[in-house]
């Protein structure tokens, strides 16, 4: 079933995101996490996809197992930069055969070893190219896109970034999922500006519980997300007080507060970046929805 059809019912929800383990020997433990979080009855579960499709086969196998064996509505991430149409078509065909009807269309980053010629010869340079391609080649597929409350790092301006989001939506994106953020006002302001630009489709907020201080550095590298000074100070004080265990408490509490405030403000649901950690997500979501 297309996720957009579920969203159209107006239901309140949580959704979750996983990343494929690098080593196959870690898959059993990974699926135990997925099974534990299936108890939350997420509206959908998304699975990430490596640079240039580097772990495409793993993503396909994992989403197929989640959809067919665990009964989860699954959304596969899909990147396109430097790709060729035949490879993308094979992946989409395999998703359809597995009964998966949803993708998150992303530009993605090419592997470091990708030749320049491969990038320039590819017809896919932006996520909008992928949205258009999927809509034409696999119209049965539900398409979601990414949104950036704090502006994509490579965008020339916030206004230009919103223009690209609108383009992706106009080409067939049914809804958007945001990059993680730690200040809800950033999301509210972003949605307001998006609506003023004529973007009326749902923009789902993405929330990440900080579990240790190392995550902060990784977050800064990957997304450049703003860390509110008071939150950062609380994390550092927790680390000095009791190490990683105390940091985790503060991080989960902050994410919980974000989710509560978003839902109380009328947001339909929240997308949780799990980092494949079941306990933190279970704590975060306990009693969150009626």
C-alpha positions in Angstrom: 0.0 0.0 0.0 1.3 3.5 -0.7 2.2 5.4 2.4 0.5 8.5 1.1 -2.8 6.6 1.1 -2.3 5.8 4.8 -1.4 9.4 5.6 -4.6 10.6 3.8 -6.7 9.0 6.5 -5.4 11.6 8.9 -4.2 9.1 11.4 -1.6 10.1 14.0 1.5 8.0 13.7 5.2 7.3 14.3 7.5 6.0 11.6 11.0 4.7 12.0 14.3 4.5 10.0 17.0 1.9 10.0 20.3 1.5 8.3 21.6 -1.9 7.0 24.4 -3.3 9.1 27.8 -3.4 7.3 28.4 -7.0 8.1 25.9 -9.8 7.3 26.8 -11.5 10.6 25.1 -8.6 12.3 21.8 -9.1 10.5 20.2 -11.4 13.2 20.7 -8.8 15.9 19.5 -6.1 13.5 16.2 -7.9 12.8 15.7 -8.4 16.5 15.7 -4.6 16.8 13.3 -4.3 14.0 11.0 -6.9 15.5 11.0 -5.2 18.9 10.1 -1.8 17.4 7.4 -3.5 15.2 5.5 -3.5 18.5 5.1 0.3 18.1 3.0 -0.4 15.0 4.9 2.2 12.9 3.0 3.6 9.9 6.1 2.7 7.9 9.7 1.7 8.3 12.4 3.2 6.0 15.8 1.7 5.2 18.8 3.7 4.1 20.8 3.1 1.0 24.6 3.7 0.7 26.4 6.2 -1.5 26.0 5.5 -5.1 23.9 2.4 -4.2 26.9 0.8 -2.6 24.7 -1.4 -0.3 21.8 -1.6 -2.7 21.5 -5.4 -2.5 21.5 -5.4 1.3 18.8 -2.7 1.3 16.7 -4.8 -1.1 17.0 -8.0 0.9 16.3 -6.2 4.2 13.2 -4.3 3.0 11.9 -7.5 1.4 12.2 -9.4 4.7 10.6 -6.6 6.6 7.7 -6.3 4.2 7.0 -10.0 3.6 8.1 -11.7 6.9 7.5 -8.9 9.5 4.5 -7.3 7.9 5.8 -3.8 8.0 5.0 -1.2 5.4 8.5 -0.5 4.1 10.0 2.4 2.3 13.4 1.9 0.6 15.8 4.8 0.2 17.0 5.2 -3.3 19.9 7.4 -4.5 20.6 8.4 -8.1 23.7 10.6 -8.6 25.9 9.0 -11.2 23.5 6.1 -11.8 22.2 4.7 -15.1 18.6 4.0 -15.8 19.0 0.3 -16.2 20.4 -0.1 -12.7 17.6 2.0 -11.2 15.0 0.1 -13.2 16.3 -3.2 -11.9 16.1 -2.0 -8.3 12.6 -0.7 -8.8 11.5 -3.9 -10.5 12.8 -6.0 -7.6 11.0 -3.8 -5.1 7.7 -4.2 -7.0 8.2 -8.0 -7.2 8.7 -8.0 -3.4 5.4 -6.1 -2.9 7.1 -2.8 -1.9 5.4 0.3 -3.2 7.3 3.1 -1.5 10.7 4.8 -2.0 12.4 7.9 -0.6 14.0 9.6 -3.7 17.4 11.1 -2.9 20.3 12.5 -4.8 22.8 10.9 -2.6 26.6 11.1 -2.7 28.7 9.1 -5.1 31.4 6.8 -3.8 34.8 8.5 -3.6 36.2 6.2 -6.3 33.5 7.1 -8.9 35.1 8.4 -12.1 34.2 11.9 -13.1 33.1 10.6 -16.5 30.5 8.4 -14.8 29.0 11.3 -13.0 28.9 13.6 -16.1 27.5 10.9 -18.4 24.7 9.9 -16.0 21.3 11.6 -16.7 20.7 11.7 -12.9 22.2 14.7 -11.1 19.4 15.7 -8.7 16.7 14.0 -6.6 14.2 15.7 -8.9 15.6 13.7 -11.8 14.9 10.5 -9.9 11.4 11.6 -8.9 10.5 12.2 -12.5 12.1 9.0 -13.7 10.3 6.8 -11.1 6.9 8.5 -11.8 7.2 7.7 -15.5 8.8 4.2 -15.3 7.1 2.8 -12.2 3.8 4.8 -11.6 2.7 2.1 -9.1 5.5 3.3 -6.8 4.7 5.8 -4.0 7.4 8.5 -3.9 8.6 10.6 -0.9 11.3 13.2 -0.8 13.7 14.8 1.6 13.2 18.3 3.1 15.8 20.4 4.9 14.5 22.8 7.7 18.0 24.3 8.0 18.6 24.4 4.3 20.5 21.8 2.3 24.3 22.4 2.8 24.8 22.8 -0.9 21.8 25.1 -1.6 22.6 28.6 -2.7 19.8 30.0 -0.5 16.9 29.0 1.6 14.5 30.3 -1.1 16.3 28.2 -3.8 16.2 25.1 -1.5 12.4 25.5 -1.2 12.1 25.9 -4.9 13.8 22.4 -5.3 11.4 20.9 -2.7 8.4 22.3 -4.6 9.8 20.9 -7.9 10.2 17.5 -6.3 6.6 17.6 -5.0 5.3 18.9 -8.3 7.0 16.1 -10.2 5.4 13.4 -8.1 6.7 13.5 -4.5 3.6 12.6 -2.3 5.1 13.8 1.0 8.4 14.8 2.5 10.5 13.7 5.4 12.8 16.2 7.0 16.4 16.0 7.9 16.9 15.8 11.7 16.7 19.0 13.8 16.8 19.7 17.5 14.8 23.0 17.7 11.1 22.6 16.8 10.8 26.3 15.8 13.1 25.5 12.8 10.5 23.0 11.6 7.5 25.3 12.2 9.2 28.2 10.4 10.1 25.9 7.5 6.6 24.5 7.1 5.2 28.1 7.1 7.6 29.2 4.4 6.9 26.0 2.4 3.2 26.7 2.5 3.8 30.3 1.4 5.6 28.9 -1.6 2.6 26.7 -2.5 3.8 23.5 -1.0 0.7 21.9 0.5 1.7 18.2 0.9 2.7 16.8 4.2 6.2 17.4 5.6 7.0 14.9 8.3 9.4 16.0 11.0 12.5 13.8 11.5 13.6 13.3 15.1 16.8 11.8 16.4 17.6 11.0 20.1 21.2 11.8 20.9 22.7 8.8 22.6 26.3 9.9 23.2 28.5 12.9 22.5 30.2 11.2 19.5 26.9 11.4 17.7 27.0 15.2 18.0 30.2 15.3 15.9 28.8 12.9 13.4 25.6 14.9 13.1 27.6 18.1 12.5 29.6 16.4 9.8 26.5 14.9 8.0 23.9 17.6 8.4 25.3 20.6 10.1 22.2 20.6 12.3 21.9 23.4 14.9 22.4 22.2 18.4 20.6 24.6 20.8 23.2 25.9 23.4 21.1 24.9 26.4 20.7 21.3 25.0 24.5 21.1 24.2 25.3 22.3 27.7 22.9 19.7 29.2 24.6 16.9 27.3 28.1 18.0 28.3 27.0 18.3 32.0 25.4 14.9 31.8 28.7 13.4 30.4 30.7 14.9 33.2 28.2 13.7 35.7 27.7 10.1 34.6 29.2 9.5 31.2 27.3 8.0 28.3 24.4 6.6 30.4 23.5 10.1 31.6 24.0 11.6 28.1 21.6 9.1 26.7 18.9 10.1 29.3 19.2 13.7 28.3 19.2 13.0 24.6 16.1 10.7 24.8 14.3 13.2 27.0 14.9 16.0 24.6 13.7 14.0 21.6 10.6 13.0 23.6 9.9 16.6 24.4 10.3 17.5 20.7 7.8 14.8 19.7 5.3 15.8 22.3 5.4 19.4 21.3 5.1 18.6 17.6 2.1 16.4 18.1 0.5 18.9 20.5 0.9 21.5 17.8 -1.2 19.4 15.4 1.6 17.7 13.5 0.2 14.4 12.2 3.2 12.2 13.1 6.9 12.0 13.6 9.7 10.1 11.9 12.3 8.6 14.3 15.9 8.0 13.3 16.6 4.9 15.3 20.3 4.4 14.7 19.2 0.7 15.1 18.7 1.2 18.8 15.5 -0.3 20.2 15.6 0.7 23.9 16.0 4.4 23.3 13.1 4.5 20.8 10.9 2.4 23.1 11.5 4.9 25.9 11.0 7.9 23.6 7.6 6.6 22.4 6.1 5.1 25.5 2.6 6.5 25.8 3.4 9.1 23.1 0.3 8.2 21.0 -3.2 7.4 22.3 
